[in-house]
Amino acid sequence: MVIEKPQKIHSIHVLRGVAIIMIVFSHCLGVFKNTHLIANSYLFSFLNLFCFNFTTFFVLIAGFLFQHLTYKFDTKTYYLSKFKTVVCPYISVSIFCFIFFHYQYLSNLPWYSLTESSVISSIIRMMLTGTQLLPLWFMPMIIIIYLMAPLLYFWSKRNLIVAGLIAMFWVVMFTKPDFTKPILNLLHYGPVYIIGMMIKQNYQTIIKIVKDNLFLVIFLFGLCLFIPFAYRYMSHLGVEKLYYDTLQKIILFILALYFLDGLNHKTNEGRLYKFFSYMANISFPIYFIHEIIVLELEQLLYISPLGYVIKTDNGWLASLGALIFLVSTLIASVIIANIITLIFKNKAKYLIGGIR
């Protein structure tokens, strides 16, 4: 039996580009560390809240594409691909971090000990939790999800509507845990992956529902954004124990799919599409590289005559500074990624992830 290859979904490709930009922006906002910024500036507070947790987009996209590509799923091929493009760059970037960011700490430890921290135990702990570099917390969790691929493939053949709806309630009740706890992160983001699969499985139905209830969906998104924003300035809302950030991004993702659906039915040659397409193609190298760039730029700013800006309590200045950091980080990350690719050719995917 011949299995027809599904059509490429350009909207998902664009959203991958959007997601990596927003993830980098959230880390650039984190450079400005004045604890009064959120209290003093609605603008900085809004950017901080809106840009937070775009990791959800990456997980949704991963689940969506897994469901989209089940027609060619093969366990051995799938595991080998993920080892090359996920595990190998994770190891190589981690080695860089151990040498350049953790050498002083590790050099003061014994190589091996059963009773105290050692070089080996510290490296294993960081690799299992992704704490060697801020964005790498995501890697142990997503690797576990990839290991579950045969089970997810089995589920992909079932109707996922009920599972997806239950997952949406779950991510509100089960708060996103500390980033150093991969198993708890799996319990939070694993259902998000299922939601991504469910959205692909019922894509046309969901697009129609959004079209027929557009203002309601926008209202729900606004509500999920407003409640945590308002709670920063008000107390006793009665809903503070619930977690809205992930649900907010899920609704935003669905809205974005609706508004970008037209891309899937035409040839896309516009400059804006090409920009986001390129960012999507290079998103994995940017993910691995960008925080290193952010840390270096932060250090350069700190020792410069403008070092005081890092501690500013002016929200407009901090927001502008974060935007400049974003542009600088993206440019530097793209240049470095292309240099590494130019030097190592096809082997670059083992170092920083592949450029599509």
C-alpha positions as a Markdown table, in Angstrom:
| # | Residue | x | y | z |
|---|---|---|---|---|
| 1 | Met | 0.0 | 0.0 | 0.0 |
| 2 | Val | 1.3 | 3.4 | -0.9 |
| 3 | Ile | 1.2 | 6.0 | 1.9 |
| 4 | Glu | 0.8 | 9.5 | 0.6 |
| 5 | Lys | 3.2 | 12.0 | 2.0 |
| 6 | Pro | 1.4 | 14.8 | 3.9 |
| 7 | Gln | 1.7 | 18.4 | 2.7 |
| 8 | Lys | 4.2 | 20.6 | 4.5 |
| 9 | Ile | 2.5 | 22.9 | 7.0 |
| 10 | His | 4.2 | 26.3 | 6.5 |
| 11 | Ser | 2.5 | 27.8 | 9.5 |
| 12 | Ile | 4.2 | 25.4 | 11.8 |
| 13 | His | 7.6 | 26.3 | 10.2 |
| 14 | Val | 7.0 | 30.0 | 10.8 |
| 15 | Leu | 6.0 | 29.4 | 14.4 |
| 16 | Arg | 9.2 | 27.5 | 15.1 |
| 17 | Gly | 11.0 | 30.7 | 14.0 |
| 18 | Val | 8.8 | 32.8 | 16.2 |
| 19 | Ala | 9.3 | 30.5 | 19.2 |
| 20 | Ile | 13.1 | 30.6 | 19.0 |
| 21 | Ile | 13.1 | 34.4 | 18.8 |
| 22 | Met | 10.8 | 34.7 | 21.8 |
| 23 | Ile | 12.9 | 32.2 | 23.9 |
| 24 | Val | 16.0 | 34.3 | 23.2 |
| 25 | Phe | 14.1 | 37.5 | 24.0 |
| 26 | Ser | 13.0 | 36.1 | 27.4 |
| 27 | His | 16.6 | 35.3 | 28.3 |
| 28 | Cys | 17.7 | 38.8 | 27.2 |
| 29 | Leu | 15.0 | 40.3 | 29.4 |
| 30 | Gly | 16.6 | 38.3 | 32.2 |
| 31 | Val | 19.8 | 40.2 | 31.9 |
| 32 | Phe | 18.2 | 43.2 | 33.6 |
| 33 | Lys | 18.1 | 42.1 | 37.2 |
| 34 | Asn | 16.6 | 45.0 | 39.2 |
| 35 | Thr | 14.0 | 43.4 | 41.4 |
| 36 | His | 11.8 | 46.5 | 41.2 |
| 37 | Leu | 11.5 | 46.5 | 37.4 |
| 38 | Ile | 8.2 | 44.5 | 37.3 |
| 39 | Ala | 6.7 | 46.6 | 40.0 |
| 40 | Asn | 7.8 | 49.9 | 38.4 |
| 41 | Ser | 7.1 | 49.2 | 34.8 |
| 42 | Tyr | 3.9 | 47.7 | 33.2 |
| 43 | Leu | 5.8 | 47.5 | 29.9 |
| 44 | Phe | 8.7 | 45.4 | 31.2 |
| 45 | Ser | 6.3 | 43.3 | 33.3 |
| 46 | Phe | 4.1 | 42.6 | 30.2 |
| 47 | Leu | 7.1 | 41.7 | 28.1 |
| 48 | Asn | 8.5 | 39.5 | 30.9 |
| 49 | Leu | 5.1 | 37.7 | 31.2 |
| 50 | Phe | 4.3 | 37.4 | 27.5 |
| 51 | Cys | 7.8 | 36.1 | 26.5 |
| 52 | Phe | 8.0 | 33.6 | 29.3 |
| 53 | Asn | 7.5 | 29.9 | 28.6 |
| 54 | Phe | 7.6 | 30.0 | 24.8 |
| 55 | Thr | 9.2 | 26.6 | 25.4 |
| 56 | Thr | 5.5 | 25.4 | 25.2 |
| 57 | Phe | 5.6 | 26.3 | 21.5 |
| 58 | Phe | 8.5 | 24.1 | 20.9 |
| 59 | Val | 6.8 | 21.2 | 22.7 |
| 60 | Leu | 3.6 | 21.7 | 20.8 |
| 61 | Ile | 5.4 | 21.9 | 17.5 |
| 62 | Ala | 7.3 | 18.7 | 18.4 |
| 63 | Gly | 4.1 | 16.8 | 19.2 |
| 64 | Phe | 2.3 | 18.3 | 16.1 |
| 65 | Leu | 5.1 | 17.2 | 13.8 |
| 66 | Phe | 5.4 | 13.7 | 15.4 |
| 67 | Gln | 1.7 | 13.2 | 14.6 |
| 68 | His | 2.2 | 14.7 | 11.1 |
| 69 | Leu | 5.1 | 12.3 | 10.3 |
| 70 | Thr | 3.7 | 9.1 | 11.7 |
| 71 | Tyr | 3.3 | 7.8 | 8.2 |
| 72 | Lys | 7.1 | 7.1 | 8.1 |
| 73 | Phe | 7.7 | 6.3 | 11.7 |
| 74 | Asp | 10.4 | 3.6 | 12.3 |
| 75 | Thr | 11.7 | 3.2 | 15.9 |
| 76 | Lys | 15.3 | 2.5 | 14.9 |
| 77 | Thr | 15.5 | 5.3 | 12.4 |
| 78 | Tyr | 13.8 | 7.7 | 14.8 |
| 79 | Tyr | 16.1 | 6.9 | 17.7 |
| 80 | Leu | 19.2 | 7.2 | 15.5 |
| 81 | Ser | 18.0 | 10.6 | 14.2 |
| 82 | Lys | 17.4 | 12.0 | 17.7 |
| 83 | Phe | 20.7 | 10.7 | 18.9 |
| 84 | Lys | 22.5 | 12.5 | 16.1 |
| 85 | Thr | 20.6 | 15.8 | 16.2 |
| 86 | Val | 19.6 | 16.1 | 19.9 |
| 87 | Val | 21.8 | 13.9 | 22.2 |
| 88 | Cys | 25.1 | 14.6 | 20.4 |
| 89 | Pro | 24.9 | 18.4 | 20.3 |
| 90 | Tyr | 23.6 | 18.3 | 23.9 |
| 91 | Ile | 26.8 | 16.5 | 24.9 |
| 92 | Ser | 29.1 | 18.7 | 22.9 |
| 93 | Val | 27.6 | 22.0 | 24.2 |
| 94 | Ser | 27.7 | 20.6 | 27.7 |
| 95 | Ile | 31.4 | 19.8 | 27.3 |
| 96 | Phe | 32.0 | 23.4 | 26.3 |
| 97 | Cys | 30.1 | 24.6 | 29.4 |
| 98 | Phe | 32.0 | 22.3 | 31.7 |
| 99 | Ile | 35.3 | 23.7 | 30.4 |
| 100 | Phe | 34.4 | 27.4 | 30.2 |
| 101 | Phe | 31.7 | 27.9 | 32.9 |
| 102 | His | 32.3 | 25.2 | 35.5 |
| 103 | Tyr | 36.0 | 24.5 | 35.3 |
| 104 | Gln | 36.9 | 26.4 | 38.5 |
| 105 | Tyr | 34.2 | 24.6 | 40.4 |
| 106 | Leu | 35.0 | 21.2 | 39.0 |
| 107 | Ser | 38.8 | 21.6 | 39.4 |
| 108 | Asn | 38.3 | 21.9 | 43.2 |
| 109 | Leu | 36.6 | 18.5 | 43.4 |
| 110 | Pro | 38.1 | 15.0 | 43.5 |
| 111 | Trp | 37.6 | 13.0 | 40.3 |
| 112 | Tyr | 35.6 | 10.4 | 42.1 |
| 113 | Ser | 34.2 | 9.9 | 45.6 |
| 114 | Leu | 31.4 | 7.9 | 47.2 |
| 115 | Thr | 31.0 | 10.3 | 50.1 |
| 116 | Glu | 31.1 | 13.8 | 48.6 |
| 117 | Ser | 30.7 | 15.7 | 45.4 |
| 118 | Ser | 33.2 | 14.8 | 42.7 |
| 119 | Val | 33.9 | 15.7 | 39.1 |
| 120 | Ile | 32.1 | 12.7 | 37.8 |
| 121 | Ser | 29.1 | 12.9 | 40.1 |
| 122 | Ser | 28.7 | 16.7 | 39.4 |
| 123 | Ile | 28.9 | 16.2 | 35.6 |
| 124 | Ile | 26.4 | 13.4 | 35.7 |
| 125 | Arg | 24.1 | 15.5 | 37.9 |
| 126 | Met | 24.3 | 18.4 | 35.5 |
| 127 | Met | 23.8 | 16.2 | 32.5 |
| 128 | Leu | 20.7 | 14.6 | 34.0 |
| 129 | Thr | 19.2 | 17.9 | 35.0 |
| 130 | Gly | 20.4 | 20.3 | 32.3 |
| 131 | Thr | 21.8 | 22.8 | 34.8 |
| 132 | Gln | 25.1 | 23.4 | 33.1 |
| 133 | Leu | 23.5 | 26.2 | 31.1 |
| 134 | Leu | 20.1 | 27.8 | 31.6 |
| 135 | Pro | 18.3 | 26.6 | 28.4 |
| 136 | Leu | 19.6 | 23.1 | 28.7 |
| 137 | Trp | 17.1 | 22.2 | 31.4 |
| 138 | Phe | 14.8 | 21.3 | 28.4 |
| 139 | Met | 17.1 | 18.6 | 27.0 |
| 140 | Pro | 16.7 | 15.8 | 29.7 |
| 141 | Met | 12.9 | 16.2 | 29.6 |
| 142 | Ile | 12.6 | 16.2 | 25.8 |
| 143 | Ile | 15.0 | 13.2 | 25.5 |
| 144 | Ile | 12.7 | 11.3 | 27.8 |
| 145 | Ile | 9.7 | 12.2 | 25.6 |
| 146 | Tyr | 11.7 | 11.0 | 22.5 |
| 147 | Leu | 12.4 | 7.7 | 24.3 |
| 148 | Met | 8.7 | 7.3 | 24.7 |
| 149 | Ala | 8.2 | 7.5 | 20.9 |
| 150 | Pro | 6.8 | 3.9 | 20.4 |
| 151 | Leu | 4.2 | 4.5 | 23.1 |
| 152 | Leu | 3.3 | 7.9 | 21.5 |
| 153 | Tyr | 3.1 | 6.3 | 18.1 |
| 154 | Phe | 0.6 | 3.8 | 19.5 |
| 155 | Trp | -1.4 | 6.7 | 20.9 |
| 156 | Ser | -1.2 | 8.6 | 17.6 |
| 157 | Lys | -3.6 | 6.0 | 16.1 |
| 158 | Arg | -6.2 | 6.7 | 18.7 |
| 159 | Asn | -8.6 | 9.6 | 19.0 |
| 160 | Leu | -6.8 | 12.2 | 21.1 |
| 161 | Ile | -9.5 | 14.8 | 21.7 |
| 162 | Val | -10.4 | 13.7 | 25.2 |
| 163 | Ala | -6.7 | 13.2 | 26.2 |
| 164 | Gly | -5.9 | 16.7 | 24.8 |
| 165 | Leu | -8.8 | 18.3 | 26.7 |
| 166 | Ile | -7.8 | 16.6 | 29.9 |
| 167 | Ala | -4.2 | 17.7 | 29.3 |
| 168 | Met | -5.3 | 21.3 | 29.1 |
| 169 | Phe | -6.9 | 21.1 | 32.5 |
| 170 | Trp | -3.8 | 19.3 | 33.8 |
| 171 | Val | -1.3 | 22.0 | 32.8 |
| 172 | Val | -3.4 | 24.5 | 34.7 |
| 173 | Met | -3.5 | 22.4 | 37.9 |
| 174 | Phe | 0.0 | 21.0 | 37.8 |
| 175 | Thr | 2.2 | 24.1 | 38.0 |
| 176 | Lys | 5.4 | 24.2 | 35.9 |
| 177 | Pro | 8.1 | 23.0 | 38.3 |
| 178 | Asp | 11.6 | 24.2 | 39.0 |
| 179 | Phe | 13.6 | 23.8 | 35.8 |
| 180 | Thr | 16.1 | 21.5 | 37.6 |
| 181 | Lys | 13.6 | 18.7 | 38.0 |
| 182 | Pro | 13.3 | 16.9 | 34.6 |
| 183 | Ile | 10.8 | 14.3 | 35.8 |
| 184 | Leu | 8.4 | 16.9 | 37.1 |
| 185 | Asn | 8.9 | 18.9 | 33.9 |
| 186 | Leu | 8.0 | 15.8 | 32.0 |
| 187 | Leu | 4.8 | 15.6 | 34.0 |
| 188 | His | 4.0 | 19.2 | 33.0 |
| 189 | Tyr | 5.2 | 19.2 | 29.3 |
| 190 | Gly | 4.4 | 15.6 | 28.4 |
| 191 | Pro | 0.7 | 16.5 | 28.2 |
| 192 | Val | 1.6 | 19.5 | 26.1 |
| 193 | Tyr | 3.2 | 17.2 | 23.6 |
| 194 | Ile | 0.0 | 15.2 | 23.6 |
| 195 | Ile | -1.9 | 18.4 | 22.9 |
| 196 | Gly | 0.3 | 19.1 | 20.0 |
| 197 | Met | -0.4 | 15.7 | 18.6 |
| 198 | Met | -4.1 | 16.2 | 19.2 |
| 199 | Ile | -4.1 | 19.6 | 17.4 |
| 200 | Lys | -2.5 | 18.0 | 14.3 |
| 201 | Gln | -4.9 | 15.0 | 14.4 |
| 202 | Asn | -7.9 | 17.4 | 14.5 |
| 203 | Tyr | -6.4 | 20.3 | 12.6 |
| 204 | Gln | -9.3 | 21.2 | 10.3 |
| 205 | Thr | -11.9 | 20.8 | 13.0 |
| 206 | Ile | -9.9 | 23.0 | 15.4 |
| 207 | Ile | -9.4 | 25.7 | 12.7 |
| 208 | Lys | -13.2 | 25.7 | 12.0 |
| 209 | Ile | -14.0 | 25.9 | 15.7 |
| 210 | Val | -11.6 | 28.9 | 16.1 |
| 211 | Lys | -13.1 | 30.5 | 13.0 |
| 212 | Asp | -16.7 | 30.1 | 14.4 |
| 213 | Asn | -15.7 | 31.3 | 17.9 |
| 214 | Leu | -12.8 | 33.6 | 17.2 |
| 215 | Phe | -13.7 | 36.3 | 19.8 |
| 216 | Leu | -14.3 | 33.7 | 22.5 |
| 217 | Val | -10.9 | 32.2 | 21.8 |
| 218 | Ile | -9.2 | 35.6 | 21.9 |
| 219 | Phe | -11.0 | 36.4 | 25.1 |
| 220 | Leu | -9.7 | 33.2 | 26.7 |
| 221 | Phe | -6.2 | 34.0 | 25.6 |
| 222 | Gly | -6.6 | 37.5 | 27.0 |
| 223 | Leu | -7.9 | 36.2 | 30.3 |
| 224 | Cys | -5.0 | 33.7 | 30.7 |
| 225 | Leu | -2.6 | 36.7 | 30.1 |
| 226 | Phe | -4.5 | 39.2 | 32.2 |
| 227 | Ile | -4.9 | 37.1 | 35.4 |
| 228 | Pro | -1.2 | 36.4 | 36.1 |
| 229 | Phe | -0.4 | 40.0 | 35.0 |
| 230 | Ala | -3.0 | 41.4 | 37.4 |
| 231 | Tyr | -1.9 | 39.1 | 40.2 |
| 232 | Arg | 1.5 | 40.9 | 40.1 |
| 233 | Tyr | -0.2 | 44.0 | 41.3 |
| 234 | Met | -3.2 | 42.7 | 43.2 |
| 235 | Ser | -3.7 | 40.1 | 45.9 |
| 236 | His | -6.5 | 37.7 | 46.8 |
| 237 | Leu | -7.8 | 37.1 | 43.2 |
| 238 | Gly | -8.9 | 33.7 | 44.3 |
| 239 | Val | -7.1 | 32.0 | 41.3 |
| 240 | Glu | -3.5 | 32.5 | 42.3 |
| 241 | Lys | -2.9 | 28.8 | 42.9 |
| 242 | Leu | -3.7 | 28.0 | 39.3 |
| 243 | Tyr | -1.1 | 28.1 | 36.5 |
| 244 | Tyr | -2.1 | 30.0 | 33.4 |
| 245 | Asp | 1.2 | 30.5 | 31.5 |
| 246 | Thr | 1.3 | 27.2 | 29.6 |
| 247 | Leu | -2.5 | 27.3 | 28.8 |
| 248 | Gln | -2.0 | 30.9 | 27.6 |
| 249 | Lys | 0.7 | 29.7 | 25.2 |
| 250 | Ile | -1.4 | 26.7 | 24.0 |
| 251 | Ile | -4.3 | 29.1 | 23.1 |
| 252 | Leu | -1.9 | 31.5 | 21.5 |
| 253 | Phe | -0.5 | 28.6 | 19.4 |
| 254 | Ile | -3.9 | 27.6 | 18.2 |
| 255 | Leu | -4.8 | 31.2 | 17.4 |
| 256 | Ala | -1.5 | 31.6 | 15.5 |
| 257 | Leu | -2.3 | 28.4 | 13.5 |
| 258 | Tyr | -5.6 | 29.9 | 12.5 |
| 259 | Phe | -4.3 | 33.3 | 11.4 |
| 260 | Leu | -1.4 | 31.7 | 9.6 |
| 261 | Asp | -3.4 | 28.9 | 7.9 |
| 262 | Gly | -3.4 | 30.8 | 4.6 |
| 263 | Leu | 0.3 | 30.2 | 4.3 |
| 264 | Asn | -0.4 | 26.5 | 3.8 |
| 265 | His | -2.4 | 27.1 | 0.6 |
| 266 | Lys | 0.0 | 29.3 | -1.4 |
| 267 | Thr | 3.6 | 29.7 | -2.4 |
| 268 | Asn | 5.5 | 31.8 | 0.2 |
| 269 | Glu | 8.1 | 34.1 | -1.2 |
| 270 | Gly | 7.6 | 37.2 | 0.9 |
| 271 | Arg | 10.6 | 38.6 | 2.9 |
| 272 | Leu | 8.8 | 38.2 | 6.2 |
| 273 | Tyr | 8.1 | 34.6 | 5.6 |
| 274 | Lys | 11.7 | 34.0 | 4.4 |
| 275 | Phe | 13.0 | 35.6 | 7.6 |
| 276 | Phe | 11.0 | 33.4 | 9.9 |
| 277 | Ser | 11.6 | 30.4 | 7.7 |
| 278 | Tyr | 15.4 | 31.0 | 8.0 |
| 279 | Met | 15.1 | 31.5 | 11.8 |
| 280 | Ala | 13.2 | 28.2 | 11.9 |
| 281 | Asn | 15.8 | 26.4 | 9.9 |
| 282 | Ile | 18.6 | 27.6 | 12.2 |
| 283 | Ser | 16.5 | 27.4 | 15.4 |
| 284 | Phe | 18.3 | 24.4 | 16.9 |
| 285 | Pro | 21.8 | 25.9 | 16.7 |
| 286 | Ile | 20.5 | 29.2 | 18.0 |
| 287 | Tyr | 18.9 | 27.3 | 20.9 |
| 288 | Phe | 22.2 | 25.7 | 21.9 |
| 289 | Ile | 24.4 | 28.8 | 21.3 |
| 290 | His | 22.4 | 31.8 | 22.3 |
| 291 | Glu | 22.7 | 31.7 | 26.1 |
| 292 | Ile | 26.5 | 31.6 | 25.8 |
| 293 | Ile | 26.3 | 34.8 | 23.7 |
| 294 | Val | 23.9 | 36.4 | 26.2 |
| 295 | Leu | 26.3 | 35.7 | 29.1 |
| 296 | Glu | 29.3 | 37.1 | 27.2 |
| 297 | Leu | 27.4 | 40.2 | 26.1 |
| 298 | Glu | 26.2 | 40.7 | 29.6 |
| 299 | Gln | 29.7 | 40.5 | 30.9 |
| 300 | Leu | 30.9 | 43.0 | 28.3 |
| 301 | Leu | 28.1 | 45.4 | 29.2 |
| 302 | Tyr | 28.8 | 45.0 | 32.9 |
| 303 | Ile | 32.4 | 46.1 | 32.6 |
| 304 | Ser | 31.6 | 48.9 | 30.1 |
| 305 | Pro | 30.8 | 52.5 | 31.1 |
| 306 | Leu | 27.1 | 51.5 | 30.5 |
| 307 | Gly | 27.3 | 48.8 | 33.1 |
| 308 | Tyr | 24.8 | 50.6 | 35.3 |
| 309 | Val | 22.0 | 49.8 | 32.8 |
| 310 | Ile | 21.9 | 46.2 | 33.9 |
| 311 | Lys | 20.6 | 47.3 | 37.3 |
| 312 | Thr | 18.3 | 50.1 | 36.1 |
| 313 | Asp | 14.8 | 50.4 | 37.5 |
| 314 | Asn | 13.6 | 52.2 | 34.3 |
| 315 | Gly | 11.4 | 49.7 | 32.5 |
| 316 | Trp | 11.6 | 51.5 | 29.2 |
| 317 | Leu | 15.3 | 51.5 | 29.3 |
| 318 | Ala | 15.5 | 47.8 | 30.3 |
| 319 | Ser | 13.0 | 46.9 | 27.6 |
| 320 | Leu | 15.1 | 48.8 | 24.9 |
| 321 | Gly | 18.2 | 47.2 | 26.3 |
| 322 | Ala | 16.7 | 43.7 | 26.1 |
| 323 | Leu | 15.6 | 44.4 | 22.5 |
| 324 | Ile | 19.2 | 45.4 | 21.6 |
| 325 | Phe | 20.5 | 42.3 | 23.3 |
| 326 | Leu | 18.0 | 40.2 | 21.3 |
| 327 | Val | 19.1 | 41.6 | 17.9 |
| 328 | Ser | 22.8 | 41.3 | 18.9 |
| 329 | Thr | 22.4 | 37.8 | 20.2 |
| 330 | Leu | 20.5 | 36.5 | 17.2 |
| 331 | Ile | 23.1 | 38.0 | 14.8 |
| 332 | Ala | 26.0 | 36.6 | 16.7 |
| 333 | Ser | 24.4 | 33.2 | 17.1 |
| 334 | Val | 23.6 | 33.0 | 13.3 |
| 335 | Ile | 27.1 | 34.0 | 12.4 |
| 336 | Ile | 28.7 | 31.5 | 14.8 |
| 337 | Ala | 26.3 | 28.7 | 13.7 |
| 338 | Asn | 27.2 | 29.4 | 10.0 |
| 339 | Ile | 30.9 | 29.5 | 10.8 |
| 340 | Ile | 30.8 | 26.1 | 12.6 |
| 341 | Thr | 28.7 | 24.7 | 9.7 |
| 342 | Leu | 31.2 | 26.0 | 7.2 |
| 343 | Ile | 34.1 | 24.4 | 9.0 |
| 344 | Phe | 32.5 | 21.1 | 10.0 |
| 345 | Lys | 30.1 | 20.7 | 7.1 |
| 346 | Asn | 27.6 | 17.9 | 7.8 |
| 347 | Lys | 29.3 | 17.0 | 11.1 |
| 348 | Ala | 28.2 | 20.4 | 12.5 |
| 349 | Lys | 24.8 | 18.9 | 13.5 |
| 350 | Tyr | 26.6 | 16.7 | 16.1 |
| 351 | Leu | 28.1 | 19.9 | 17.7 |
| 352 | Ile | 25.3 | 22.5 | 17.6 |
| 353 | Gly | 22.3 | 20.7 | 16.0 |
| 354 | Gly | 21.4 | 20.7 | 12.4 |
| 355 | Ile | 20.5 | 23.7 | 10.1 |
| 356 | Arg | 17.5 | 22.5 | 8.1 |
